[in-house]
Amino acid sequence: MMADRAAPRWRAVAVDDEPPALERLRTLLREAPAFELVAAYDDPAQAVAELRRSPPDVLFLDIQMPGLSGFDVVRALGDAAPLVVFVTAYDEHAIRAFEVSAVDYLLKPIHRERLAHTLERVAERLAGAPRPELGAQVAEVVRGLQAALPAAPLRIALKLRDRHLLLDPATIDRVDADGNLLHVQVGQERHAIRETLTAFGERLPAGMFVRVNRSTLVNVARVRQVEPWFNGDFVLVLADGARVTSGRSYRERLRAALGL
């Protein structure tokens, strides 16, 4: 028996590094006959590669993820981005940019009634909007949301194994990369998170931190002393007594940040 083409079933993909959130969305979408969840990814980088090969009709996308944020995923997809529904823990003030757009958002934890409303909007857009316009619309919404967020957030979230730790960025002494982990030093405390040093640096207030070598970000205000080292490099002595050696490729930006 042939499928009823008057009632298309839209292909959905979800990207979220939290398995419970993916499972919640998977369960709720089983109740939506017009949508089929064809793939779910907890690794945003893997998701980008797969989405480029086989773009879905709609993408449910977490905003804060290690490695690549939801914004990074959208930028990586460019004009090939499908219709996007952001899944976020941000409050109502931060996401007002979505209110006037065709792209929707969902607050965690996802509620059945709110998802139903979102799916209605998505289905209407998919039924009437040609795909080439979607990438530009998503990019416009991302710009709007980023403009609505504070330029220098007072707190930054560290996603630990069993909780989210909210920190004032000014209290962070340094951040060290070690393989797939980052070690965030806050006074005598050291917190391990899964995120790239570049991505973490983008979440910090501009000008507060400086990259001193391939694996270390340092809070400029926590530098107490600068000692000359070999070949024009430096050793930074931090407020907690830690000593960090600069790298050749980062020498000039370090000079500029410290006024040397």
Buried (B, 14 or more C-beta within 10 A) or exposed (E): EEEEEEEBBBBBBBBBBBEEBBEBBEEBBEEBEBBBBBBBBBBBBEBBEBBEEEBBBBBBBBBBBBBBBBBBBBBBBEEEBBBBBBBBBBEEEBBEBBEEBBBBBBBBEBEEEBBEEBBEBBBEBBEEEEBEEBBEBBBBBBEBBEEBEEEEBEEBBBBEEEEEBEBEBEBBBBBBBEEEEBBBBBEEEEBEBBBBBEBBBEEBBEEBBBBBBEBBBBBBEBBEEBEEEEEEBBBBBBEEEBEBBBBEEBBEEBBEBBEE
